[in-house]
Amino acid sequence: MFARPQPLYWLTLDPVRGASHAWLALALALAAAIAGLDYITGYDFSLLIAYLVPIFLATWMIGRAAGVALACIAVGLWTAMFAFKHPFSHPFLFMWEAALQFCVYIIFVVVLNHLRIALAHADERFVTVLEGLHASVYVVDAGGGELLYLNQKGREAFGGGGTSSVREIERRLGIRFADLMVAQQSGAGMPLEMRDSATGKWYWLAVRVMRWVDGRIVQLHIATDITARKQAEEVARQQHEKLDMTARLVTVGEMASVLAHELNQPLAAIANYNMGCVRRLRSGNWRPGELLDALEKSSAQAGRAGSIIQRVREFLRKRELDLAPSDLSGMIMDVAGLIRAEAGRHAIDLRLDLDPRLPKALADGIMIKQVLINLVRNAIEAMQAVPAEQRELRIHSSAESPDRLHVEVADRGPGLPSELTENLFRPFFTTKADGMGMGLQICRSIIEFHGGRMWATANPGGGVVIHFTLVVAKP
């Protein structure tokens, strides 16, 4: 583990004691060498500027105090070398030059120390920013595979430091950094979404080849945690599958009565033709042409029944949700046409109050028709105990807002108490003796999947009003 964030520059404000002694020894040796060389060359060739080298090393690598000490030592060495052989006519001039040299060295130390501190603080600010990121940031040596930097989030996610951590990250993410380097240089695609085999988290990995502060080529990796997004995508996928299944189940339930009604006629005709043939055969008074004609008609009715079943089967077959601009008023009128005969048998007055200027809705027409059929049949069943003259079913459509369409299905049934109205869309809640309590819950799921919402209110004239909204299709 990294005990602390590693600095990105080679300078530091807190040097190691052993390293400080080494740098101080080097600076002193250089100062002594310069003093000796200066004494050998004599006053005719001044090496005063050369003392800036050890002063620089002491200040930059150790600190301001060391730089001031080296400046004093340099002036002292220069004074000792030329105290008795300087060319000045008065000692005051010699001491004045020494004082000027000392001032120059001190100014150099102060400026250099300020620069050193400024660079170090800039490095610290940069590292602080990286440490505070929510993404894992790490730098890998492209040649040796060494981990040069790993921020706090990376240490929490992967831990460790050095080459071993590089191998661990490669193993857990299922990648090789060398392959990423080759892929980026060749311009080939590379995997961006990767799963951590140890924790199960998903990361979006961004890689950039760059030059490090010491000149070597490195890879900068930024691994952003996208686990929440992947989980949301998985939940959405599962919800879509469940919705697709429940939509087909709703279709099965809603089409069962249609299927029974459609098959009733051909099956009754088949039974009649067959019984007619049986009666003629038993009476002994029959002609082959009559029997042949009856059997052909019976066969035709059987084919008709088979085609009805095939159409229903095709309708129920699994398919993807098809959102497209759809005429909401047209869908309501289609459903009204299908249900009008059933409403008439129950003496229900079916009224349509549709806005002719409605924009198109973004919807799957078949699913929305299923929702409408379910709501209308629920309303018809709810009014069975109501006197015939009060049975009224109203379907109203309007534009709730520029981007929302609103539909109401209102009945004049006995209604529901407010506490039951709140539970109307809960799974398995039903007021029917033989109901399963899934129809309205499935209808709401379909509407919500379309981006709308469904709710219920009390009808002022008695009964319940079911509301739902749909999104307006963009032109």
C-alpha positions as a Markdown table, in Angstrom:
| # | Residue | x | y | z |
|---|---|---|---|---|
| 1 | Met | 0.0 | 0.0 | 0.0 |
| 2 | Phe | 1.1 | 3.6 | -0.6 |
| 3 | Ala | 1.5 | 5.2 | 2.8 |
| 4 | Arg | 1.0 | 8.6 | 1.2 |
| 5 | Pro | 0.4 | 10.2 | -2.2 |
| 6 | Gln | 3.6 | 10.1 | -4.2 |
| 7 | Pro | 4.8 | 13.6 | -5.5 |
| 8 | Leu | 4.7 | 14.0 | -9.3 |
| 9 | Tyr | 7.9 | 16.1 | -9.3 |
| 10 | Trp | 11.4 | 15.1 | -8.0 |
| 11 | Leu | 11.4 | 18.0 | -5.5 |
| 12 | Thr | 10.1 | 17.6 | -2.0 |
| 13 | Leu | 9.7 | 19.9 | 1.0 |
| 14 | Asp | 10.3 | 17.1 | 3.5 |
| 15 | Pro | 13.6 | 15.4 | 2.4 |
| 16 | Val | 14.8 | 12.2 | 3.9 |
| 17 | Arg | 17.6 | 12.7 | 6.6 |
| 18 | Gly | 20.1 | 10.4 | 4.8 |
| 19 | Ala | 19.5 | 12.1 | 1.5 |
| 20 | Ser | 19.9 | 15.5 | 3.1 |
| 21 | His | 23.3 | 14.6 | 4.5 |
| 22 | Ala | 24.4 | 13.3 | 1.1 |
| 23 | Trp | 23.4 | 16.4 | -0.7 |
| 24 | Leu | 25.0 | 18.6 | 1.9 |
| 25 | Ala | 28.3 | 16.7 | 1.6 |
| 26 | Leu | 28.2 | 17.0 | -2.1 |
| 27 | Ala | 27.6 | 20.8 | -1.9 |
| 28 | Leu | 30.4 | 21.2 | 0.6 |
| 29 | Ala | 32.8 | 19.2 | -1.6 |
| 30 | Leu | 31.9 | 21.3 | -4.7 |
| 31 | Ala | 32.4 | 24.5 | -2.7 |
| 32 | Ala | 35.8 | 23.3 | -1.5 |
| 33 | Ala | 36.8 | 22.3 | -5.1 |
| 34 | Ile | 35.8 | 25.7 | -6.4 |
| 35 | Ala | 37.8 | 27.4 | -3.7 |
| 36 | Gly | 40.9 | 25.4 | -4.5 |
| 37 | Leu | 40.5 | 26.1 | -8.2 |
| 38 | Asp | 39.9 | 29.8 | -7.5 |
| 39 | Tyr | 43.1 | 30.0 | -5.4 |
| 40 | Ile | 45.1 | 28.2 | -8.1 |
| 41 | Thr | 43.9 | 30.5 | -10.9 |
| 42 | Gly | 44.5 | 33.6 | -8.7 |
| 43 | Tyr | 42.5 | 36.8 | -8.5 |
| 44 | Asp | 42.9 | 37.5 | -12.2 |
| 45 | Phe | 40.3 | 34.8 | -13.0 |
| 46 | Ser | 37.3 | 35.0 | -10.5 |
| 47 | Leu | 35.2 | 31.9 | -10.0 |
| 48 | Leu | 32.6 | 33.7 | -7.7 |
| 49 | Ile | 29.7 | 32.7 | -9.9 |
| 50 | Ala | 30.7 | 29.0 | -9.7 |
| 51 | Tyr | 29.7 | 29.0 | -6.0 |
| 52 | Leu | 26.1 | 29.3 | -7.1 |
| 53 | Val | 26.2 | 25.6 | -8.0 |
| 54 | Pro | 26.7 | 24.2 | -4.5 |
| 55 | Ile | 24.4 | 26.9 | -3.1 |
| 56 | Phe | 21.7 | 25.8 | -5.6 |
| 57 | Leu | 22.1 | 22.1 | -4.6 |
| 58 | Ala | 21.9 | 22.9 | -0.9 |
| 59 | Thr | 18.8 | 25.2 | -1.3 |
| 60 | Trp | 16.9 | 23.1 | -3.7 |
| 61 | Met | 17.5 | 19.6 | -2.3 |
| 62 | Ile | 17.6 | 20.5 | 1.5 |
| 63 | Gly | 16.2 | 23.9 | 2.2 |
| 64 | Arg | 16.7 | 27.6 | 2.7 |
| 65 | Ala | 18.8 | 27.2 | 5.9 |
| 66 | Ala | 21.2 | 24.9 | 4.1 |
| 67 | Gly | 21.4 | 27.4 | 1.2 |
| 68 | Val | 22.2 | 30.3 | 3.6 |
| 69 | Ala | 24.9 | 28.2 | 5.3 |
| 70 | Leu | 26.5 | 27.4 | 1.9 |
| 71 | Ala | 26.4 | 31.1 | 1.0 |
| 72 | Cys | 28.3 | 31.9 | 4.2 |
| 73 | Ile | 30.8 | 29.1 | 3.6 |
| 74 | Ala | 31.3 | 30.2 | 0.0 |
| 75 | Val | 32.0 | 33.8 | 1.1 |
| 76 | Gly | 34.2 | 32.6 | 3.9 |
| 77 | Leu | 36.3 | 30.4 | 1.5 |
| 78 | Trp | 36.7 | 33.2 | -1.0 |
| 79 | Thr | 37.7 | 35.6 | 1.8 |
| 80 | Ala | 40.2 | 33.1 | 3.2 |
| 81 | Met | 41.7 | 32.5 | -0.2 |
| 82 | Phe | 42.4 | 36.2 | -1.1 |
| 83 | Ala | 42.6 | 38.0 | 2.3 |
| 84 | Phe | 46.3 | 38.6 | 1.9 |
| 85 | Lys | 46.7 | 38.6 | -1.9 |
| 86 | His | 43.9 | 40.8 | -3.1 |
| 87 | Pro | 44.8 | 43.7 | -5.5 |
| 88 | Phe | 42.8 | 46.4 | -3.6 |
| 89 | Ser | 44.7 | 49.4 | -2.1 |
| 90 | His | 42.5 | 49.4 | 1.0 |
| 91 | Pro | 41.1 | 46.4 | 2.9 |
| 92 | Phe | 37.7 | 48.1 | 3.0 |
| 93 | Leu | 37.2 | 47.6 | -0.7 |
| 94 | Phe | 38.0 | 43.9 | -0.3 |
| 95 | Met | 35.5 | 43.5 | 2.5 |
| 96 | Trp | 33.0 | 45.5 | 0.5 |
| 97 | Glu | 33.3 | 43.0 | -2.4 |
| 98 | Ala | 32.8 | 40.1 | 0.0 |
| 99 | Ala | 29.7 | 41.8 | 1.4 |
| 100 | Leu | 28.3 | 42.3 | -2.1 |
| 101 | Gln | 29.0 | 38.6 | -2.9 |
| 102 | Phe | 27.2 | 37.5 | 0.2 |
| 103 | Cys | 24.2 | 39.7 | -0.6 |
| 104 | Val | 24.0 | 38.3 | -4.1 |
| 105 | Tyr | 24.1 | 34.7 | -2.7 |
| 106 | Ile | 21.4 | 35.4 | -0.1 |
| 107 | Ile | 19.1 | 36.9 | -2.7 |
| 108 | Phe | 19.8 | 33.9 | -4.9 |
| 109 | Val | 18.9 | 31.6 | -2.0 |
| 110 | Val | 15.7 | 33.5 | -1.1 |
| 111 | Val | 14.4 | 33.6 | -4.8 |
| 112 | Leu | 15.3 | 29.9 | -5.3 |
| 113 | Asn | 13.6 | 28.8 | -2.1 |
| 114 | His | 10.4 | 30.7 | -3.1 |
| 115 | Leu | 10.5 | 29.0 | -6.5 |
| 116 | Arg | 11.0 | 25.6 | -4.8 |
| 117 | Ile | 8.1 | 26.2 | -2.5 |
| 118 | Ala | 5.9 | 27.4 | -5.2 |
| 119 | Leu | 6.6 | 24.3 | -7.4 |
| 120 | Ala | 6.2 | 22.0 | -4.5 |
| 121 | His | 2.8 | 23.6 | -3.6 |
| 122 | Ala | 1.7 | 23.3 | -7.2 |
| 123 | Asp | 2.6 | 19.7 | -7.1 |
| 124 | Glu | 0.7 | 19.2 | -3.9 |
| 125 | Arg | -2.4 | 21.0 | -5.3 |
| 126 | Phe | -2.3 | 18.8 | -8.3 |
| 127 | Val | -2.0 | 15.6 | -6.2 |
| 128 | Thr | -4.8 | 16.9 | -3.9 |
| 129 | Val | -7.1 | 17.2 | -6.9 |
| 130 | Leu | -6.3 | 13.7 | -8.1 |
| 131 | Glu | -6.7 | 12.3 | -4.6 |
| 132 | Gly | -10.2 | 13.9 | -4.4 |
| 133 | Leu | -11.5 | 12.4 | -7.6 |
| 134 | His | -14.2 | 9.8 | -7.5 |
| 135 | Ala | -12.4 | 7.9 | -10.3 |
| 136 | Ser | -9.4 | 5.7 | -9.9 |
| 137 | Val | -6.3 | 7.3 | -11.5 |
| 138 | Tyr | -3.1 | 5.5 | -11.8 |
| 139 | Val | 0.1 | 5.8 | -14.0 |
| 140 | Val | 1.9 | 2.8 | -15.3 |
| 141 | Asp | 5.4 | 2.7 | -16.8 |
| 142 | Ala | 4.9 | 1.6 | -20.4 |
| 143 | Gly | 8.3 | -0.1 | -20.4 |
| 144 | Gly | 8.9 | -1.7 | -17.0 |
| 145 | Gly | 5.3 | -2.1 | -15.9 |
| 146 | Glu | 5.9 | -0.2 | -12.7 |
| 147 | Leu | 3.0 | 1.6 | -10.9 |
| 148 | Leu | 4.2 | 5.2 | -10.7 |
| 149 | Tyr | 1.1 | 6.8 | -9.1 |
| 150 | Leu | -2.2 | 5.6 | -7.6 |
| 151 | Asn | -4.7 | 8.0 | -6.1 |
| 152 | Gln | -6.8 | 7.4 | -3.0 |
| 153 | Lys | -9.8 | 6.0 | -5.0 |
| 154 | Gly | -7.5 | 3.6 | -6.8 |
| 155 | Arg | -5.9 | 2.4 | -3.5 |
| 156 | Glu | -9.4 | 1.8 | -2.1 |
| 157 | Ala | -10.4 | -0.1 | -5.2 |
| 158 | Phe | -7.2 | -2.1 | -6.0 |
| 159 | Gly | -4.7 | -1.4 | -3.2 |
| 160 | Gly | -1.0 | -2.0 | -3.3 |
| 161 | Gly | 1.8 | -0.3 | -5.0 |
| 162 | Gly | 4.6 | -1.2 | -7.4 |
| 163 | Thr | 4.8 | -3.9 | -10.1 |
| 164 | Ser | 2.7 | -6.4 | -8.1 |
| 165 | Ser | -0.2 | -4.0 | -8.0 |
| 166 | Val | 0.0 | -3.6 | -11.8 |
| 167 | Arg | -0.3 | -7.4 | -12.2 |
| 168 | Glu | -3.2 | -7.5 | -9.7 |
| 169 | Ile | -5.1 | -4.8 | -11.6 |
| 170 | Glu | -4.5 | -6.6 | -14.9 |
| 171 | Arg | -5.8 | -9.9 | -13.4 |
| 172 | Arg | -8.9 | -8.3 | -11.8 |
| 173 | Leu | -9.9 | -6.3 | -14.9 |
| 174 | Gly | -8.9 | -9.0 | -17.4 |
| 175 | Ile | -6.6 | -6.8 | -19.4 |
| 176 | Arg | -2.9 | -6.4 | -20.2 |
| 177 | Phe | -1.5 | -2.9 | -20.2 |
| 178 | Ala | 1.0 | -3.8 | -22.8 |
| 179 | Asp | -1.9 | -4.8 | -25.1 |
| 180 | Leu | -3.6 | -1.5 | -24.5 |
| 181 | Met | -0.4 | 0.3 | -25.4 |
| 182 | Val | -0.2 | -1.7 | -28.7 |
| 183 | Ala | -3.9 | -1.2 | -29.5 |
| 184 | Gln | -3.7 | 2.6 | -28.9 |
| 185 | Gln | -0.5 | 3.0 | -31.0 |
| 186 | Ser | -2.1 | 1.0 | -33.9 |
| 187 | Gly | -5.4 | 2.8 | -33.7 |
| 188 | Ala | -7.3 | -0.4 | -33.0 |
| 189 | Gly | -10.3 | -0.5 | -30.7 |
| 190 | Met | -10.0 | -1.6 | -27.2 |
| 191 | Pro | -12.5 | -2.6 | -24.4 |
| 192 | Leu | -13.7 | 0.3 | -22.4 |
| 193 | Glu | -16.2 | -1.3 | -20.0 |
| 194 | Met | -14.5 | -3.8 | -17.7 |
| 195 | Arg | -15.6 | -5.8 | -14.7 |
| 196 | Asp | -13.6 | -6.2 | -11.6 |
| 197 | Ser | -13.5 | -10.0 | -10.9 |
| 198 | Ala | -12.8 | -9.5 | -7.2 |
| 199 | Thr | -15.6 | -7.0 | -6.3 |
| 200 | Gly | -18.0 | -7.4 | -9.2 |
| 201 | Lys | -17.8 | -3.6 | -10.0 |
| 202 | Trp | -17.8 | -2.3 | -13.5 |
| 203 | Tyr | -15.4 | 0.4 | -14.7 |
| 204 | Trp | -15.2 | 2.6 | -17.7 |
| 205 | Leu | -11.5 | 2.7 | -18.5 |
| 206 | Ala | -9.9 | 5.7 | -20.4 |
| 207 | Val | -6.2 | 5.3 | -21.3 |
| 208 | Arg | -3.8 | 7.9 | -22.6 |
| 209 | Val | -0.1 | 7.5 | -23.5 |
| 210 | Met | 2.0 | 10.4 | -22.3 |
| 211 | Arg | 5.5 | 11.4 | -21.2 |
| 212 | Trp | 6.2 | 11.4 | -17.5 |
| 213 | Val | 8.1 | 14.1 | -15.6 |
| 214 | Asp | 11.4 | 12.2 | -15.9 |
| 215 | Gly | 10.9 | 11.8 | -19.7 |
| 216 | Arg | 9.8 | 8.1 | -19.9 |
| 217 | Ile | 6.7 | 7.0 | -21.7 |
| 218 | Val | 3.8 | 6.1 | -19.4 |
| 219 | Gln | 0.1 | 5.2 | -19.5 |
| 220 | Leu | -2.4 | 7.3 | -17.7 |
| 221 | His | -5.4 | 5.3 | -16.7 |
| 222 | Ile | -8.7 | 6.7 | -15.4 |
| 223 | Ala | -11.1 | 4.0 | -14.2 |
| 224 | Thr | -14.6 | 5.4 | -13.5 |
| 225 | Asp | -17.0 | 3.3 | -11.5 |
| 226 | Ile | -20.1 | 2.7 | -13.6 |
| 227 | Thr | -21.5 | -0.1 | -11.4 |
| 228 | Ala | -24.7 | 1.9 | -10.7 |
| 229 | Arg | -25.3 | 2.5 | -14.3 |
| 230 | Lys | -24.8 | -1.2 | -15.3 |
| 231 | Gln | -27.1 | -2.2 | -12.5 |
| 232 | Ala | -29.7 | 0.2 | -13.7 |
| 233 | Glu | -29.4 | -1.1 | -17.3 |
| 234 | Glu | -29.8 | -4.7 | -16.0 |
| 235 | Val | -32.9 | -3.7 | -14.0 |
| 236 | Ala | -34.3 | -2.0 | -17.0 |
| 237 | Arg | -33.6 | -5.0 | -19.2 |
| 238 | Gln | -35.3 | -7.4 | -16.7 |
| 239 | Gln | -38.2 | -5.0 | -16.3 |
| 240 | His | -38.6 | -4.9 | -20.1 |
| 241 | Glu | -38.6 | -8.7 | -20.3 |
| 242 | Lys | -41.2 | -8.9 | -17.5 |
| 243 | Leu | -43.3 | -6.2 | -19.1 |
| 244 | Asp | -43.1 | -8.1 | -22.4 |
| 245 | Met | -44.2 | -11.3 | -20.7 |
| 246 | Thr | -47.0 | -9.6 | -18.7 |
| 247 | Ala | -48.2 | -7.8 | -21.8 |
| 248 | Arg | -48.6 | -11.2 | -23.5 |
| 249 | Leu | -50.4 | -12.6 | -20.4 |
| 250 | Val | -52.8 | -9.6 | -20.5 |
| 251 | Thr | -53.4 | -10.3 | -24.2 |
| 252 | Val | -54.1 | -13.9 | -23.5 |
| 253 | Gly | -56.7 | -12.9 | -20.8 |
| 254 | Glu | -58.3 | -10.2 | -22.9 |
| 255 | Met | -58.4 | -12.3 | -26.1 |
| 256 | Ala | -59.8 | -15.4 | -24.4 |
| 257 | Ser | -63.4 | -14.1 | -24.5 |
| 258 | Val | -62.8 | -12.8 | -28.1 |
| 259 | Leu | -61.5 | -16.3 | -29.0 |
| 260 | Ala | -64.5 | -18.0 | -27.4 |
| 261 | His | -66.9 | -15.7 | -29.2 |
| 262 | Glu | -65.2 | -16.1 | -32.6 |
| 263 | Leu | -65.0 | -19.9 | -32.3 |
| 264 | Asn | -68.6 | -20.2 | -31.1 |
| 265 | Gln | -70.1 | -19.8 | -34.6 |
| 266 | Pro | -67.9 | -22.2 | -36.6 |
| 267 | Leu | -68.1 | -24.8 | -33.9 |
| 268 | Ala | -71.9 | -24.5 | -33.7 |
| 269 | Ala | -72.1 | -24.7 | -37.5 |
| 270 | Ile | -69.9 | -27.9 | -37.5 |
| 271 | Ala | -72.1 | -29.5 | -34.8 |
| 272 | Asn | -75.2 | -28.6 | -36.8 |
| 273 | Tyr | -73.9 | -30.0 | -40.1 |
| 274 | Asn | -72.7 | -33.2 | -38.4 |
| 275 | Met | -75.9 | -33.8 | -36.5 |
| 276 | Gly | -77.9 | -33.2 | -39.8 |
| 277 | Cys | -75.8 | -35.9 | -41.5 |
| 278 | Val | -76.3 | -38.3 | -38.5 |
| 279 | Arg | -80.1 | -37.8 | -38.6 |
| 280 | Arg | -80.3 | -38.5 | -42.3 |
| 281 | Leu | -78.2 | -41.6 | -42.0 |
| 282 | Arg | -80.3 | -43.0 | -39.2 |
| 283 | Ser | -83.5 | -42.3 | -41.1 |
| 284 | Gly | -82.3 | -44.1 | -44.1 |
| 285 | Asn | -83.6 | -41.2 | -46.3 |
| 286 | Trp | -80.5 | -39.6 | -47.5 |
| 287 | Arg | -78.8 | -38.8 | -50.8 |
| 288 | Pro | -75.0 | -38.7 | -51.3 |
| 289 | Gly | -75.1 | -35.2 | -52.7 |
| 290 | Glu | -76.7 | -33.8 | -49.6 |
| 291 | Leu | -74.3 | -35.5 | -47.2 |
| 292 | Leu | -71.3 | -34.4 | -49.3 |
| 293 | Asp | -72.5 | -30.8 | -49.3 |
| 294 | Ala | -73.0 | -30.8 | -45.5 |
| 295 | Leu | -69.6 | -32.4 | -44.9 |
| 296 | Glu | -67.9 | -29.8 | -47.2 |
| 297 | Lys | -69.5 | -27.0 | -45.3 |
| 298 | Ser | -68.5 | -28.6 | -42.0 |
| 299 | Ser | -64.9 | -28.8 | -43.3 |
| 300 | Ala | -65.0 | -25.2 | -44.3 |
| 301 | Gln | -66.1 | -24.1 | -40.8 |
| 302 | Ala | -63.3 | -26.2 | -39.3 |
| 303 | Gly | -60.9 | -24.3 | -41.5 |
| 304 | Arg | -62.4 | -21.1 | -40.4 |
| 305 | Ala | -61.9 | -22.0 | -36.7 |
| 306 | Gly | -58.3 | -23.0 | -37.4 |
| 307 | Ser | -57.6 | -19.6 | -39.1 |
| 308 | Ile | -59.1 | -17.8 | -36.1 |
| 309 | Ile | -56.8 | -19.7 | -33.7 |
| 310 | Gln | -53.8 | -19.0 | -36.0 |
| 311 | Arg | -54.6 | -15.2 | -36.0 |
| 312 | Val | -54.8 | -15.2 | -32.3 |
| 313 | Arg | -51.5 | -17.1 | -32.0 |
| 314 | Glu | -49.8 | -14.7 | -34.3 |
| 315 | Phe | -51.1 | -11.8 | -32.2 |
| 316 | Leu | -49.8 | -13.3 | -29.0 |
| 317 | Arg | -46.4 | -14.2 | -30.4 |
| 318 | Lys | -43.4 | -12.6 | -28.6 |
| 319 | Arg | -42.3 | -9.3 | -30.2 |
| 320 | Glu | -40.4 | -6.2 | -29.2 |
| 321 | Leu | -42.0 | -3.0 | -28.0 |
| 322 | Asp | -42.6 | -0.8 | -31.0 |
| 323 | Leu | -42.9 | 2.9 | -30.0 |
| 324 | Ala | -44.0 | 5.0 | -32.9 |
| 325 | Pro | -46.2 | 8.1 | -33.5 |
| 326 | Ser | -49.8 | 6.7 | -33.0 |
| 327 | Asp | -53.3 | 8.2 | -33.4 |
| 328 | Leu | -54.7 | 8.0 | -29.8 |
| 329 | Ser | -58.2 | 8.9 | -30.9 |
| 330 | Gly | -58.1 | 6.3 | -33.6 |
| 331 | Met | -57.0 | 3.7 | -31.1 |
| 332 | Ile | -59.9 | 4.6 | -28.7 |
| 333 | Met | -62.4 | 4.4 | -31.6 |
| 334 | Asp | -61.0 | 1.0 | -32.6 |
| 335 | Val | -61.5 | -0.3 | -29.1 |
| 336 | Ala | -64.9 | 1.2 | -28.9 |
| 337 | Gly | -65.9 | -0.6 | -32.1 |
| 338 | Leu | -64.7 | -3.9 | -30.6 |
| 339 | Ile | -66.5 | -3.4 | -27.3 |
| 340 | Arg | -69.7 | -1.7 | -28.4 |
| 341 | Ala | -71.6 | -4.9 | -29.0 |
| 342 | Glu | -70.7 | -6.2 | -25.5 |
| 343 | Ala | -71.6 | -2.8 | -24.0 |
| 344 | Gly | -75.0 | -3.1 | -25.8 |
| 345 | Arg | -75.7 | -6.5 | -24.4 |
| 346 | His | -75.3 | -5.1 | -20.9 |
| 347 | Ala | -77.4 | -2.0 | -21.7 |
| 348 | Ile | -74.4 | 0.3 | -21.2 |
| 349 | Asp | -74.4 | 3.7 | -22.9 |
| 350 | Leu | -70.9 | 4.1 | -24.4 |
| 351 | Arg | -69.9 | 7.7 | -25.0 |
| 352 | Leu | -66.7 | 9.0 | -26.6 |
| 353 | Asp | -65.5 | 12.5 | -25.8 |
| 354 | Leu | -62.4 | 12.9 | -28.0 |
| 355 | Asp | -60.4 | 15.9 | -28.9 |
| 356 | Pro | -60.1 | 15.9 | -32.7 |
| 357 | Arg | -56.9 | 18.1 | -32.6 |
| 358 | Leu | -54.9 | 15.8 | -30.4 |
| 359 | Pro | -51.2 | 15.4 | -31.6 |
| 360 | Lys | -49.9 | 11.9 | -32.0 |
| 361 | Ala | -48.7 | 9.8 | -29.1 |
| 362 | Leu | -45.4 | 8.0 | -28.9 |
| 363 | Ala | -46.8 | 4.5 | -28.2 |
| 364 | Asp | -47.0 | 0.9 | -29.1 |
| 365 | Gly | -50.5 | 0.8 | -30.5 |
| 366 | Ile | -51.3 | -2.8 | -29.7 |
| 367 | Met | -50.3 | -2.5 | -26.1 |
| 368 | Ile | -52.3 | 0.7 | -25.6 |
| 369 | Lys | -55.3 | -1.0 | -27.1 |
| 370 | Gln | -54.8 | -3.8 | -24.6 |
| 371 | Val | -54.8 | -1.3 | -21.8 |
| 372 | Leu | -58.0 | 0.4 | -23.1 |
| 373 | Ile | -59.8 | -3.0 | -23.6 |
| 374 | Asn | -58.9 | -4.0 | -20.0 |
| 375 | Leu | -60.1 | -0.7 | -18.5 |
| 376 | Val | -63.3 | -0.7 | -20.5 |
| 377 | Arg | -64.2 | -4.3 | -19.6 |
| 378 | Asn | -63.4 | -3.5 | -15.9 |
| 379 | Ala | -65.9 | -0.6 | -16.2 |
| 380 | Ile | -68.5 | -2.8 | -17.8 |
| 381 | Glu | -68.2 | -5.4 | -15.1 |
| 382 | Ala | -68.3 | -2.8 | -12.4 |
| 383 | Met | -71.8 | -1.6 | -13.5 |
| 384 | Gln | -73.5 | -5.0 | -13.5 |
| 385 | Ala | -75.3 | -4.2 | -10.3 |
| 386 | Val | -76.2 | -0.7 | -11.3 |
| 387 | Pro | -79.7 | 0.1 | -12.7 |
| 388 | Ala | -79.8 | 0.0 | -16.5 |
| 389 | Glu | -80.7 | 3.6 | -16.9 |
| 390 | Gln | -77.6 | 4.7 | -14.9 |
| 391 | Arg | -75.1 | 2.6 | -16.8 |
| 392 | Glu | -72.8 | 5.0 | -18.6 |
| 393 | Leu | -69.2 | 4.5 | -19.8 |
| 394 | Arg | -67.4 | 7.6 | -21.0 |
| 395 | Ile | -63.9 | 7.7 | -22.6 |
| 396 | His | -62.4 | 11.2 | -22.7 |
| 397 | Ser | -59.2 | 12.3 | -24.3 |
| 398 | Ser | -57.4 | 15.7 | -24.1 |
| 399 | Ala | -54.0 | 17.4 | -24.2 |
| 400 | Glu | -52.8 | 17.7 | -20.6 |
| 401 | Ser | -49.8 | 19.8 | -21.7 |
| 402 | Pro | -47.8 | 20.4 | -24.9 |
| 403 | Asp | -45.9 | 17.2 | -24.3 |
| 404 | Arg | -48.6 | 15.0 | -22.5 |
| 405 | Leu | -51.9 | 13.5 | -23.6 |
| 406 | His | -54.5 | 12.6 | -21.1 |
| 407 | Val | -57.2 | 9.8 | -21.3 |
| 408 | Glu | -60.0 | 9.1 | -18.8 |
| 409 | Val | -62.2 | 6.0 | -18.6 |
| 410 | Ala | -65.1 | 6.8 | -16.3 |
| 411 | Asp | -67.8 | 4.4 | -15.2 |
| 412 | Arg | -71.0 | 4.9 | -13.1 |
| 413 | Gly | -70.5 | 1.8 | -10.9 |
| 414 | Pro | -70.7 | 1.6 | -7.1 |
| 415 | Gly | -67.3 | 3.3 | -6.8 |
| 416 | Leu | -64.6 | 2.6 | -4.2 |
| 417 | Pro | -63.8 | 4.1 | -0.8 |
| 418 | Ser | -60.7 | 6.5 | -0.9 |
| 419 | Glu | -58.6 | 4.0 | 1.1 |
| 420 | Leu | -59.3 | 1.3 | -1.5 |
| 421 | Thr | -58.7 | 3.6 | -4.4 |
| 422 | Glu | -55.1 | 4.1 | -3.3 |
| 423 | Asn | -54.6 | 0.3 | -3.4 |
| 424 | Leu | -56.3 | -0.2 | -6.7 |
| 425 | Phe | -53.1 | -0.7 | -8.6 |
| 426 | Arg | -51.4 | -3.0 | -6.1 |
| 427 | Pro | -50.6 | -6.5 | -7.2 |
| 428 | Phe | -53.3 | -9.1 | -6.3 |
| 429 | Phe | -55.7 | -6.4 | -5.0 |
| 430 | Thr | -59.2 | -7.0 | -6.5 |
| 431 | Thr | -62.8 | -6.4 | -5.8 |
| 432 | Lys | -64.0 | -9.3 | -8.0 |
| 433 | Ala | -64.9 | -12.6 | -6.5 |
| 434 | Asp | -63.0 | -14.5 | -9.2 |
| 435 | Gly | -60.4 | -11.8 | -10.0 |
| 436 | Met | -56.6 | -12.2 | -9.7 |
| 437 | Gly | -55.8 | -8.5 | -9.1 |
| 438 | Met | -53.1 | -8.2 | -11.8 |
| 439 | Gly | -54.9 | -6.5 | -14.7 |
| 440 | Leu | -54.7 | -2.9 | -13.4 |
| 441 | Gln | -51.1 | -3.4 | -12.1 |
| 442 | Ile | -50.0 | -4.7 | -15.5 |
| 443 | Cys | -51.8 | -1.8 | -17.3 |
| 444 | Arg | -50.0 | 0.7 | -15.1 |
| 445 | Ser | -46.7 | -1.0 | -15.8 |
| 446 | Ile | -47.3 | -0.7 | -19.6 |
| 447 | Ile | -48.2 | 3.0 | -19.2 |
| 448 | Glu | -45.2 | 3.7 | -17.1 |
| 449 | Phe | -43.0 | 1.9 | -19.6 |
| 450 | His | -44.3 | 4.3 | -22.2 |
| 451 | Gly | -43.2 | 7.2 | -20.0 |
| 452 | Gly | -46.7 | 8.1 | -18.7 |
| 453 | Arg | -48.5 | 7.5 | -15.4 |
| 454 | Met | -51.8 | 6.0 | -14.3 |
| 455 | Trp | -54.1 | 6.8 | -11.3 |
| 456 | Ala | -57.7 | 6.6 | -10.2 |
| 457 | Thr | -60.1 | 9.1 | -8.8 |
| 458 | Ala | -63.7 | 9.0 | -7.7 |
| 459 | Asn | -66.4 | 9.9 | -10.3 |
| 460 | Pro | -68.5 | 12.8 | -9.0 |
| 461 | Gly | -71.6 | 11.1 | -10.4 |
| 462 | Gly | -70.7 | 7.8 | -8.8 |
| 463 | Gly | -68.2 | 5.3 | -9.9 |
| 464 | Val | -64.5 | 5.4 | -10.7 |
| 465 | Val | -62.4 | 7.3 | -13.2 |
| 466 | Ile | -59.1 | 5.7 | -14.4 |
| 467 | His | -56.6 | 8.3 | -15.8 |
| 468 | Phe | -53.5 | 7.7 | -17.8 |
| 469 | Thr | -51.1 | 9.9 | -19.7 |
| 470 | Leu | -48.9 | 9.3 | -22.8 |
| 471 | Val | -45.9 | 11.2 | -24.2 |
| 472 | Val | -46.5 | 13.3 | -27.3 |
| 473 | Ala | -44.5 | 12.1 | -30.3 |
| 474 | Lys | -42.0 | 14.7 | -31.5 |
| 475 | Pro | -42.4 | 15.8 | -35.1 |
